[in-house]
């Protein structure tokens, strides 16, 4: 069950950056009953985001950044907390009183706003509770409301859980021509 508390998403396309971001704050309930409060990132979230990534499993960090990342750098955290809320949005999910981030979902659109990439991370102790499922649905709704035609995710072929979750939500796997260890997962949002 999903409980949304934002205004009509279609308004996000013409709103100011802050207004558009505010429209996408909501509460969602996962299949396990966990209540998530989702909101766009703010510049002051840097320390919370650093703590969050310190609690993401090492394999999930590797899958999220497609490389050997042990710790997310200050520069990367700055880039993740200072998004424009137009071409790029970064959603944070909080549970249990909102003291710690349990998940993060970044949506980055291409300059034409026709294609967007999504990347999701979940705190290790909050995996397998439906958190990633709801974050992906939220990111897809956001991208669709922004007028994006296709939502994509570049995945390691070893990231079976993410690939399966994306397929369950209507994404299709496409071979990635530049690297056989990767797969491009794409969903056509025009028909969704």
SVG drawing of the C-alpha trace seen along z (x, -y; Angstrom):
<svg xmlns="http://www.w3.org/2000/svg" viewBox="-3 -29 41 41">
<polyline fill="none" stroke="black" stroke-width="0.4" points="0.0,0.0 1.3,-3.4 0.2,-6.6 1.1,-9.8 0.8,-13.2 2.0,-15.4 0.0,-17.6 -0.7,-16.5 2.7,-15.5 2.0,-17.2 2.5,-20.6 6.2,-19.7 7.1,-20.4 6.3,-24.1 7.0,-24.8 10.1,-26.5 12.9,-24.1 12.1,-24.3 8.3,-24.0 8.9,-21.0 11.1,-19.4 8.5,-20.1 5.8,-18.4 7.7,-15.1 7.8,-14.8 5.6,-12.0 5.0,-9.0 5.1,-5.5 4.4,-2.2 6.4,0.8 5.1,4.3 6.6,5.1 4.7,2.3 7.7,0.0 6.6,-3.7 9.0,-5.7 9.1,-9.5 10.6,-10.5 11.8,-13.9 14.3,-15.6 17.8,-16.1 18.9,-19.4 22.5,-20.8 22.5,-20.3 22.0,-16.5 25.7,-15.9 26.5,-14.4 23.4,-12.2 24.2,-11.0 27.8,-10.2 26.5,-8.2 24.0,-6.4 26.6,-5.3 28.8,-4.0 25.9,-1.6 25.4,-0.4 26.9,3.1 30.3,3.1 28.9,5.0 26.0,2.6 28.4,-0.4 30.3,1.3 27.0,1.9 25.9,-1.7 29.1,-3.4 30.2,-0.6 33.6,-0.5 35.7,0.2 34.3,-2.5 34.9,-1.9 33.8,-5.4 31.9,-8.1 34.1,-11.1 33.3,-14.6 33.3,-15.9 30.8,-13.2 28.6,-13.9 28.6,-17.6 27.5,-16.8 24.7,-14.5 23.4,-17.2 23.5,-20.2 21.3,-19.0 19.4,-21.4 15.9,-19.8 15.2,-20.1 17.5,-17.8 18.7,-16.0 16.7,-15.0 18.0,-13.0 15.4,-11.5 16.1,-10.4 13.9,-8.0 13.7,-8.1 11.9,-5.7 11.4,-5.4 11.2,-9.0 13.5,-10.3 16.8,-10.3 18.7,-8.3 18.4,-7.8 17.4,-4.2 17.5,-4.7 18.5,-7.1 17.4,-7.3 19.1,-9.6 17.3,-10.5 19.5,-12.3 18.0,-13.4 19.8,-14.0 19.8,-17.6 16.8,-16.9 14.8,-15.6 13.8,-12.5 16.0,-10.0 16.9,-9.6 19.2,-7.3 18.2,-6.1 20.5,-4.7 19.2,-3.4 21.0,-2.4 19.4,-0.9 21.0,-0.7 22.1,2.9 19.7,3.5 16.7,2.2 17.1,4.5 14.4,7.0 11.7,4.9 10.3,3.4 12.3,0.2 14.1,0.4 10.8,1.4 9.0,-1.8 12.0,-4.0 12.1,-2.8 8.4,-3.3 8.7,-6.8 11.6,-7.6 9.7,-6.3 6.6,-8.4 8.8,-11.5 10.6,-10.9 7.3,-10.3 5.8,-13.5 8.9,-15.4 8.2,-14.2 11.0,-11.7 10.4,-9.0 12.7,-6.3 14.1,-5.5 17.4,-3.6 19.7,-2.0 23.2,-0.7 23.8,2.5 26.6,4.9 25.5,8.3 26.2,9.6 23.6,7.4 20.8,10.0 18.6,8.5 18.4,5.1 17.9,6.5 15.1,8.8 13.4,5.9 13.6,3.7 12.2,6.5 9.3,6.9 8.5,3.3 8.5,3.5 12.1,2.7 13.8,4.6 17.4,5.7 19.5,4.6 23.1,5.6 25.6,2.8 27.9,2.6 30.9,1.0 31.3,3.5 30.1,7.1 30.1,7.0 27.3,4.4 23.6,4.5 21.4,1.5 17.9,1.8 15.3,-0.4 11.6,-1.2 9.6,-3.0 7.6,-5.6 5.4,-6.7 3.4,-3.5 3.6,-3.1"/>
</svg>
